[in-house]
Amino acid sequence: MPWVMLAVTIFGAIQSYQAGKQQEALAREQAALADRNMVLANEELGEQIRRQSEEDKRVRSTALARAAASGAELSGSPLAYLDYMEEEQGRQLNWMKTAGASRIRLQNEGDQIRASAGIMKGKNQQWDALFTGVSGAAGISNKYGLFT
């Protein structure tokens, strides 16, 4: 019976060790996925900014065309308004870039931290399995005098 207990202890330690290795591998995949998500998010942000820039140009062109069609001279207030509109739209685009890049970076950092925690947990489980298995096997061996 002691040999069965010893075998079960060793088998359990091996299974726990393997589960820790699998968890570590999955966490590494999670880190790689986080990097791929960051690349995609940056591409999406770039496309959003490009589309907004095009929309802003369209709005300014429409305002310019309306001013010209009304017979207003494009100087003074209408020109100042169009300049202001362009500056404000530029500020908004810059904010979109800055805020979007920060959001993407923070998301990636959080994802990487979670992946690192998973890797550490997997490694800890592997070491715990080894120590638990060895101490359990030693206890059984000492109790029943298996190797003396």
C-alpha positions as a LaTeX table, in Angstrom:
\begin{tabular}{lrrr}
\hline
Residue & $x$ (\AA) & $y$ (\AA) & $z$ (\AA) \\
\hline
Met1 & 0.00 & 0.00 & 0.00 \\
Pro2 & 2.81 & 2.53 & 0.69 \\
Trp3 & 4.10 & 2.12 & $-2.86$ \\
Val4 & 0.65 & 3.03 & $-4.20$ \\
Met5 & 0.59 & 6.12 & $-1.98$ \\
Leu6 & 4.05 & 7.06 & $-3.21$ \\
Ala7 & 3.01 & 6.57 & $-6.86$ \\
Val8 & $-0.15$ & 8.65 & $-6.37$ \\
Thr9 & 1.86 & 11.43 & $-4.72$ \\
Ile10 & 4.40 & 11.48 & $-7.54$ \\
Phe11 & 1.66 & 11.31 & $-10.21$ \\
Gly12 & $-0.20$ & 14.20 & $-8.56$ \\
Ala13 & 2.96 & 16.29 & $-8.43$ \\
Ile14 & 3.66 & 15.61 & $-12.10$ \\
Gln15 & 0.10 & 16.56 & $-13.09$ \\
Ser16 & 0.25 & 19.77 & $-11.07$ \\
Tyr17 & 3.64 & 20.60 & $-12.57$ \\
Gln18 & 2.27 & 20.07 & $-16.09$ \\
Ala19 & $-0.75$ & 22.27 & $-15.32$ \\
Gly20 & 1.65 & 25.01 & $-14.21$ \\
Lys21 & 3.60 & 24.70 & $-17.45$ \\
Gln22 & 0.36 & 24.94 & $-19.44$ \\
Gln23 & $-0.69$ & 28.03 & $-17.50$ \\
Glu24 & 2.67 & 29.63 & $-18.16$ \\
Ala25 & 2.39 & 28.86 & $-21.89$ \\
Leu26 & $-1.13$ & 30.31 & $-22.05$ \\
Ala27 & 0.02 & 33.46 & $-20.28$ \\
Arg28 & 2.81 & 33.86 & $-22.84$ \\
Glu29 & 0.19 & 33.53 & $-25.60$ \\
Gln30 & $-1.89$ & 36.15 & $-23.78$ \\
Ala31 & 1.10 & 38.55 & $-23.85$ \\
Ala32 & 1.58 & 37.97 & $-27.58$ \\
Leu33 & $-2.13$ & 38.55 & $-28.18$ \\
Ala34 & $-1.93$ & 41.80 & $-26.23$ \\
Asp35 & 0.83 & 42.98 & $-28.56$ \\
Arg36 & $-1.20$ & 42.04 & $-31.64$ \\
Asn37 & $-4.24$ & 43.85 & $-30.19$ \\
Met38 & $-2.11$ & 46.96 & $-29.65$ \\
Val39 & $-1.00$ & 46.94 & $-33.28$ \\
Leu40 & $-4.60$ & 46.59 & $-34.45$ \\
Ala41 & $-5.80$ & 49.33 & $-32.09$ \\
Asn42 & $-3.11$ & 51.69 & $-33.41$ \\
Glu43 & $-4.17$ & 50.93 & $-36.98$ \\
Glu44 & $-7.81$ & 51.60 & $-36.07$ \\
Leu45 & $-6.85$ & 54.87 & $-34.38$ \\
Gly46 & $-4.91$ & 55.93 & $-37.47$ \\
Glu47 & $-7.91$ & 55.19 & $-39.65$ \\
Gln48 & $-10.27$ & 57.10 & $-37.33$ \\
Ile49 & $-7.95$ & 60.10 & $-37.43$ \\
Arg50 & $-7.66$ & 59.89 & $-41.21$ \\
Arg51 & $-11.44$ & 59.78 & $-41.61$ \\
Gln52 & $-11.97$ & 62.64 & $-39.18$ \\
Ser53 & $-9.34$ & 64.69 & $-41.00$ \\
Glu54 & $-11.14$ & 64.09 & $-44.31$ \\
Glu55 & $-14.48$ & 65.03 & $-42.73$ \\
Asp56 & $-12.95$ & 68.21 & $-41.31$ \\
Lys57 & $-11.60$ & 69.17 & $-44.74$ \\
Arg58 & $-15.04$ & 68.55 & $-46.23$ \\
Val59 & $-16.68$ & 70.79 & $-43.62$ \\
Arg60 & $-14.15$ & 73.58 & $-44.23$ \\
Ser61 & $-14.56$ & 73.26 & $-48.00$ \\
Thr62 & $-18.33$ & 73.47 & $-47.66$ \\
Ala63 & $-18.05$ & 76.54 & $-45.43$ \\
Leu64 & $-15.65$ & 78.15 & $-47.92$ \\
Ala65 & $-17.97$ & 77.36 & $-50.85$ \\
Arg66 & $-21.01$ & 78.77 & $-49.02$ \\
Ala67 & $-19.14$ & 81.93 & $-48.14$ \\
Ala68 & $-18.01$ & 82.34 & $-51.75$ \\
Ala69 & $-21.51$ & 81.60 & $-53.07$ \\
Ser70 & $-23.02$ & 84.21 & $-50.79$ \\
Gly71 & $-20.85$ & 86.83 & $-52.40$ \\
Ala72 & $-19.01$ & 87.54 & $-49.17$ \\
Glu73 & $-15.43$ & 88.60 & $-49.56$ \\
Leu74 & $-13.09$ & 86.00 & $-48.08$ \\
Ser75 & $-11.29$ & 88.31 & $-45.77$ \\
Gly76 & $-11.93$ & 89.58 & $-42.28$ \\
Ser77 & $-14.53$ & 87.64 & $-40.28$ \\
Pro78 & $-15.27$ & 84.80 & $-42.74$ \\
Leu79 & $-11.58$ & 84.14 & $-43.28$ \\
Ala80 & $-10.85$ & 84.42 & $-39.57$ \\
Tyr81 & $-13.64$ & 81.94 & $-38.86$ \\
Leu82 & $-12.28$ & 79.46 & $-41.41$ \\
Asp83 & $-8.80$ & 79.81 & $-39.92$ \\
Tyr84 & $-10.19$ & 79.29 & $-36.44$ \\
Met85 & $-12.15$ & 76.25 & $-37.65$ \\
Glu86 & $-9.00$ & 74.72 & $-39.13$ \\
Glu87 & $-7.00$ & 75.37 & $-35.93$ \\
Glu88 & $-9.72$ & 73.92 & $-33.71$ \\
Gln89 & $-10.09$ & 70.84 & $-35.88$ \\
Gly90 & $-6.32$ & 70.41 & $-35.75$ \\
Arg91 & $-6.39$ & 70.60 & $-31.94$ \\
Gln92 & $-9.17$ & 68.04 & $-31.83$ \\
Leu93 & $-7.26$ & 65.67 & $-34.12$ \\
Asn94 & $-4.14$ & 66.06 & $-31.99$ \\
Trp95 & $-6.20$ & 65.26 & $-28.88$ \\
Met96 & $-7.64$ & 62.18 & $-30.62$ \\
Lys97 & $-4.11$ & 61.02 & $-31.39$ \\
Thr98 & $-2.77$ & 61.69 & $-27.91$ \\
Ala99 & $-5.74$ & 60.29 & $-25.99$ \\
Gly100 & $-6.07$ & 57.30 & $-28.29$ \\
Ala101 & $-2.38$ & 56.44 & $-28.08$ \\
Ser102 & $-2.48$ & 56.75 & $-24.28$ \\
Arg103 & $-5.55$ & 54.54 & $-24.03$ \\
Ile104 & $-3.95$ & 51.90 & $-26.26$ \\
Arg105 & $-0.67$ & 52.00 & $-24.32$ \\
Leu106 & $-2.42$ & 51.69 & $-20.95$ \\
Gln107 & $-4.56$ & 48.81 & $-22.19$ \\
Asn108 & $-1.46$ & 47.01 & $-23.43$ \\
Glu109 & 0.40 & 47.63 & $-20.18$ \\
Gly110 & $-2.53$ & 46.18 & $-18.21$ \\
Asp111 & $-2.72$ & 43.17 & $-20.52$ \\
Gln112 & 1.03 & 42.60 & $-20.17$ \\
Ile113 & 0.83 & 42.82 & $-16.38$ \\
Arg114 & $-1.98$ & 40.24 & $-16.34$ \\
Ala115 & 0.06 & 37.99 & $-18.63$ \\
Ser116 & 3.14 & 38.37 & $-16.42$ \\
Ala117 & 1.05 & 37.47 & $-13.38$ \\
Gly118 & $-0.15$ & 34.35 & $-15.20$ \\
Ile119 & 3.42 & 33.40 & $-16.05$ \\
Met120 & 4.49 & 33.86 & $-12.43$ \\
Lys121 & 1.51 & 31.87 & $-11.20$ \\
Gly122 & 2.38 & 29.04 & $-13.61$ \\
Lys123 & 6.01 & 29.02 & $-12.49$ \\
Asn124 & 4.96 & 29.09 & $-8.82$ \\
Gln125 & 2.62 & 26.17 & $-9.41$ \\
Gln126 & 5.45 & 24.20 & $-11.00$ \\
Trp127 & 7.78 & 24.82 & $-8.05$ \\
Asp128 & 5.00 & 24.11 & $-5.57$ \\
Ala129 & 4.27 & 20.82 & $-7.34$ \\
Leu130 & 7.92 & 19.81 & $-7.16$ \\
Phe131 & 8.29 & 20.67 & $-3.48$ \\
Thr132 & 4.94 & 19.13 & $-2.54$ \\
Gly133 & 5.76 & 15.98 & $-4.47$ \\
Val134 & 9.22 & 15.61 & $-2.98$ \\
Ser135 & 8.09 & 16.32 & 0.58 \\
Gly136 & 5.09 & 14.01 & 0.21 \\
Ala137 & 7.26 & 11.23 & $-1.20$ \\
Ala138 & 9.83 & 11.76 & 1.54 \\
Gly139 & 7.14 & 11.63 & 4.21 \\
Ile140 & 5.70 & 8.39 & 2.85 \\
Ser141 & 9.18 & 6.91 & 2.50 \\
Asn142 & 10.12 & 7.84 & 6.07 \\
Lys143 & 6.82 & 6.63 & 7.50 \\
Tyr144 & 7.05 & 3.23 & 5.86 \\
Gly145 & 10.85 & 2.90 & 5.62 \\
Leu146 & 10.70 & 2.37 & 1.86 \\
Phe147 & 14.30 & 3.30 & 1.04 \\
Thr148 & 16.13 & 2.30 & 4.20 \\
\hline
\end{tabular}
